[in-house]
Amino acid sequence: MRRNQVAVVGAAETTELGVIPNASQLQLHADAALNAIADAGLKLSDIDGFATAVETPQQVCHYLGIKPTWVDGTSVGGCSFMLHVRHAAAAIEAGLCKTVLITHAESGKSMIGKLPRSTPADSLNGQFEAPYGVYGPPSMFPIPVLRFMKTYGITHEQLASVAVVQREWAAKNPRAMMKDPITVADVLNSRMIAYPFRLLQCCLVTDGGGALILTSADRAKDFPRKPVYIMGTGESVETPMVSQMETFNSSRAFKTAGPLAFREAGIAHKDVDHLMIYDAFAHLPLFGLGDLGFMPYEETGPFIADGNTRPGGKLPLNTNGGGLSYMHSGMYGMYALQESVRQMRGIAPAQVPNARISVCHGVGGMFAASGTIVFTNER
Amino acid sequence: MAEPQRARPKPTPETQHFWDGTKAGELRLQRCDACAHVYFPPRPFCPSCASRKVSIFKASGKGFLYSYVINHRPAAPGFTPPYAIAVVELAEGPRMMSNIIDCPQTPEALELDMKLEVAFEVLDDKITLPVFRPAKG
């Protein structure tokens, strides 16, 4: 795909984030969509392309009253929205549609109108993982981490520092769920969830949503907000079974999607001013820094523990507070994208001064899927 | 009310030989007749070279502890926390999820790379689960 041909011209989260007991999941989609449409200065009738995950496009389009000529229901977990951005950019460039709305919402905490997640007993996961006591992401996502730690000499303290640093970012963000400062000792003394991970190394469980609007870069200059251009994109999938990953020393999906986006954008790692790495659990930023090629895996733990990703550090990472401290409705990718867009617009609560390039890297399932978007505010 | 049970696998036509094997006290894997790739989970073709000529064979049942978590909460139905959810690398190459029996469910006892051997846990008259224990000697 050619770089900087498509731009984000509308971006918004739901009016509220956190615990939202007065709205269904479907209504949260609509709330986010209406906020994004207002942000872009558009009408619903201007939308001719639509993408969402988990909920079907027909469900959300009908509820909103949208009549699309292009739809994408790619649903590969929390990074689905990175894939939607990639697909939408290709569709706009190909002339299949002009203005794409991407929505996410999840009643992850209040569970109102939330579709049930189930693992059929005759699926491969149902036969070869479920019988061994896996029960939700906390029991599955951390399974690779002990191997990763042994291979690269990563310590428990370094993994705890991920949560500490992200809390520092969250403290600057009025909309973050968890803002009180924490220490490495606090993390290592928090309740055990699934060894080696404790409560403060696991993501929050909240309600919320977000929406993006994309159009061609040529049209983008006529919109009220500063356009944020799609500079590079990548995507991949590996396996729905964490036990069947090629290795626990890296993620094949990360290693495919990330470098693809860097190549397409034509950037080097030193060009990155701002970075989001989807942090459902504390090990993901370490996998991301290594798999995206920022540094050797051995250096990822010390890099974060030494403060390089904290406010004022040389590589600002997860500047909204991340899934660990900002919010995590279940499919966090949309919130990572929203923060990248805010940083590129220059309006983030913890704004990185003069940031020109933002890399936003997502995961779906337990390392099952991945999507990476490189944004820029210069064309 | 009956105690909640652990999740029961339901075989498909492609996996039936595996579950027939565990019931007979064998851990069965598949090997490609064309490229010799050994793979898991079961399917009637080679995921490496796409050949449909594949054979089922009895694996050694030996392996080592590749990685694990010790799950505290929430616990799955039929499990008493804390319990380890492990990934075992088999001598033949493939990895599989399992539980580790005859071993304290602690970080001290569960050492990465420790040698393991297969054991069989009968769940009911249809399903026997392969689990692993520390290898003797």
HADDOCK unambig.tbl for C-alpha pairs under 7 A between the chains (distance, minus, plus):
assign (segid A and resid 121 and name CA) (segid B and resid 8 and name CA) 6.52 0.50 0.50
assign (segid A and resid 121 and name CA) (segid B and resid 9 and name CA) 5.11 0.50 0.50
assign (segid A and resid 121 and name CA) (segid B and resid 10 and name CA) 5.15 0.50 0.50
assign (segid A and resid 122 and name CA) (segid B and resid 9 and name CA) 6.21 0.50 0.50
assign (segid A and resid 122 and name CA) (segid B and resid 10 and name CA) 4.48 0.50 0.50
assign (segid A and resid 122 and name CA) (segid B and resid 11 and name CA) 5.78 0.50 0.50
assign (segid A and resid 122 and name CA) (segid B and resid 12 and name CA) 6.31 0.50 0.50
assign (segid A and resid 126 and name CA) (segid B and resid 9 and name CA) 5.88 0.50 0.50
assign (segid A and resid 127 and name CA) (segid B and resid 9 and name CA) 4.20 0.50 0.50
assign (segid A and resid 127 and name CA) (segid B and resid 10 and name CA) 6.31 0.50 0.50
assign (segid A and resid 128 and name CA) (segid B and resid 97 and name CA) 6.76 0.50 0.50
assign (segid A and resid 129 and name CA) (segid B and resid 97 and name CA) 5.93 0.50 0.50
assign (segid A and resid 130 and name CA) (segid B and resid 7 and name CA) 5.95 0.50 0.50
assign (segid A and resid 131 and name CA) (segid B and resid 6 and name CA) 6.10 0.50 0.50
assign (segid A and resid 131 and name CA) (segid B and resid 7 and name CA) 4.76 0.50 0.50
assign (segid A and resid 131 and name CA) (segid B and resid 8 and name CA) 6.01 0.50 0.50
assign (segid A and resid 131 and name CA) (segid B and resid 9 and name CA) 6.71 0.50 0.50
assign (segid A and resid 132 and name CA) (segid B and resid 85 and name CA) 6.31 0.50 0.50
assign (segid A and resid 132 and name CA) (segid B and resid 98 and name CA) 5.69 0.50 0.50
assign (segid A and resid 132 and name CA) (segid B and resid 99 and name CA) 6.01 0.50 0.50
assign (segid A and resid 133 and name CA) (segid B and resid 76 and name CA) 5.16 0.50 0.50
assign (segid A and resid 133 and name CA) (segid B and resid 79 and name CA) 6.66 0.50 0.50
assign (segid A and resid 133 and name CA) (segid B and resid 85 and name CA) 6.71 0.50 0.50
assign (segid A and resid 134 and name CA) (segid B and resid 76 and name CA) 6.47 0.50 0.50
assign (segid A and resid 135 and name CA) (segid B and resid 74 and name CA) 6.89 0.50 0.50
assign (segid A and resid 135 and name CA) (segid B and resid 75 and name CA) 6.63 0.50 0.50
assign (segid A and resid 135 and name CA) (segid B and resid 76 and name CA) 5.25 0.50 0.50
assign (segid A and resid 139 and name CA) (segid B and resid 71 and name CA) 5.94 0.50 0.50
assign (segid A and resid 142 and name CA) (segid B and resid 69 and name CA) 6.76 0.50 0.50
assign (segid A and resid 143 and name CA) (segid B and resid 67 and name CA) 6.34 0.50 0.50
assign (segid A and resid 143 and name CA) (segid B and resid 68 and name CA) 5.11 0.50 0.50
assign (segid A and resid 143 and name CA) (segid B and resid 69 and name CA) 5.34 0.50 0.50
assign (segid A and resid 144 and name CA) (segid B and resid 67 and name CA) 6.04 0.50 0.50
assign (segid A and resid 146 and name CA) (segid B and resid 67 and name CA) 5.87 0.50 0.50
assign (segid A and resid 146 and name CA) (segid B and resid 68 and name CA) 6.84 0.50 0.50
assign (segid A and resid 147 and name CA) (segid B and resid 66 and name CA) 6.66 0.50 0.50
assign (segid A and resid 147 and name CA) (segid B and resid 67 and name CA) 5.37 0.50 0.50
assign (segid A and resid 192 and name CA) (segid B and resid 72 and name CA) 6.51 0.50 0.50
assign (segid A and resid 193 and name CA) (segid B and resid 71 and name CA) 6.40 0.50 0.50
assign (segid A and resid 193 and name CA) (segid B and resid 72 and name CA) 5.15 0.50 0.50
assign (segid A and resid 193 and name CA) (segid B and resid 73 and name CA) 5.30 0.50 0.50
assign (segid A and resid 194 and name CA) (segid B and resid 69 and name CA) 5.71 0.50 0.50
assign (segid A and resid 194 and name CA) (segid B and resid 70 and name CA) 5.21 0.50 0.50
assign (segid A and resid 194 and name CA) (segid B and resid 71 and name CA) 4.19 0.50 0.50
assign (segid A and resid 194 and name CA) (segid B and resid 72 and name CA) 5.43 0.50 0.50
assign (segid A and resid 194 and name CA) (segid B and resid 73 and name CA) 6.89 0.50 0.50
assign (segid A and resid 195 and name CA) (segid B and resid 69 and name CA) 5.21 0.50 0.50
assign (segid A and resid 195 and name CA) (segid B and resid 70 and name CA) 4.85 0.50 0.50
assign (segid A and resid 195 and name CA) (segid B and resid 71 and name CA) 6.43 0.50 0.50
assign (segid A and resid 196 and name CA) (segid B and resid 69 and name CA) 6.62 0.50 0.50
assign (segid A and resid 243 and name CA) (segid B and resid 87 and name CA) 6.08 0.50 0.50
assign (segid A and resid 243 and name CA) (segid B and resid 95 and name CA) 6.82 0.50 0.50
assign (segid A and resid 243 and name CA) (segid B and resid 96 and name CA) 5.99 0.50 0.50
assign (segid A and resid 243 and name CA) (segid B and resid 97 and name CA) 5.68 0.50 0.50
assign (segid A and resid 244 and name CA) (segid B and resid 95 and name CA) 6.60 0.50 0.50
